[in-house]
Amino acid sequence: MACKILWFESDDLYTVRRGKEVGKELGVEVCSIDALDLSFVADNDSTGVYAFGHDLTEEYDAIIIRSFMPFVAESLTLAHLFRAANKVVVDASLTDEGYAISKMHDYLLLAANDVPVPRSRLLFDPTASQAFAAQIGYPCILKGVHGSEGRHVYKVDTPEQLWKRLRQYKTGELMVQEFLPAEEDYRVIVVGYKALPVYVSRQPRTGDFRTNFEFNEKITPYPLSQAPRLQHVAEEAARVLRREFCGVDIRCRGETPLVLEANRRPGFKGFEQETGFDVAKAFIAYVKGRCEQNALSVGGR
């Protein structure tokens, strides 16, 4: 079957360009729009979501939703309209669980399902935050509940530094987390709840403790077959959080791998460049497979 996929994200991004490129290889039409292209219509003659004069739920077999802010409600409405039309939505969880922009939400779900995470507290009383920091010991980490790409993450060495940093944010915007003094952490990309066969080790640049492909850290690729524990924890994190395509960041406490984040909107430019692995092709092939399965399911009703 011919498959048409709508990628909801700005088309000037590397991820979108690569999705379109590999779509041609796989015989899949991948198109992109962002929120400013949308028109929601509700009247007695017509209801739905349109762009450039086309009813999107009629034209496309699947939608990949990777753009949320600042139009969270509209993005979720888009997901529900596609699901109501019996079309594929990635992530599928957007149509039932909803969308929580919160690292603490993720940690709570992971910990409740025995996926190891760093000791973390989101406390709305600064005094309680200081008490927890004293309990786990300095240095510790202050991490933005809604941050991404390494932003709003701080290492603090003293109670005075902690108090000063907390005062720079609104109450509840920062969580306190244990500092893991490892020399490296790891990025595993998971597609369809299965980890890709390569992963990377990331060593922070001198003077920093954070790792992100934007930070010019030292990147080393490895076959995932050499790290079965990383594969297991990454796949478990994706399943628990129901993220069909995610980048799982892992750092170890001793020999125990802990999930720092399961990013539902992973960039993969640096990952592809360092590993030579075609992440975009793996992802579009997965979505194409979901479309084919969905067509059989809908057609068999």
Steps between C-alpha positions, in 0.01 A plus 500: 500500500606857441556669835480871573646625827453847644792619716382772738813706556674790330635391162829688541623245756752228420269230634221594260731529200641156569153354543402629157820368343462145626128505427587515129729199542224304673221600263334714766385858453604704802366856523544753778295782649515702817229654717482823299386302194195354677135599482253337737143513373185443704159590355184326382637429154853385573725405787864401505853626456627644174820635346536659160139415423535127572331289768806355669331195649374398156827564319747327733531151642710596801615800698827537689450765768827652621396863544308606810603835639332743519194334344469198728118480490493533123765229458300260716181587311681419177599162641144421605355600163738263322421219743123558458556460125668161563841632399837426659622743767860502623520493797187291545487598868411858404144393429431339837759592764540859384815705519699593807793738459671395820815310579360425844192341339738272309709417806190409698379258232844348449568449870153352555582243231843412641700688237795651692520880515710747702367596843288806427256726680269773374432708810300819514657615826858629452584394855395144418717512188796599713428219744491242219824637354663462840369143519642388165813714540678765299565543218149443373304590190223752447306405191219681322182296500426622148853549365652346188831488311697542822333827594404579862733237645745611769756340726500664843774447758370680807169588672564863411528419128184291519302776668622763254407285198156410638420870540559551125206276411133479586401252768474149357709563189813324630540155651789390720687192383802301606823569312643195325879547474546278196754587231252433220138436422326325214236572235292209373236564234188285511263455204182300545613404852815334362841659540705568190808276472745782576534742790739777594707585804520872576774651713440859616735767376751634751335712767147372437303208640217500245487304177308594188595482135496880497768523770797374293569214738704194402277246321591134453269252321470134601297194397210464741565126516789591731265664752194280564418682826476832317276342238270354763456818703453715189232272356326475837494878532347536153234238576406646838470853358347371174744692284518340157801708399721633777855573599582347838782660696665276758765556764628242746513502877780250547394208282130594491372683191250775585268676256566875493242567230292331230467783250181462295632742238859392445717677252727257321733704281799449730410136557487426126824686437690321776365149446427492127166338584192614306266591786249672272465189284438278801232737627315553170512125432338445840222753431446349156460160665243640739307646206495163323379323815236765558373469142454126547325554833264769371434315176411184689225663704 
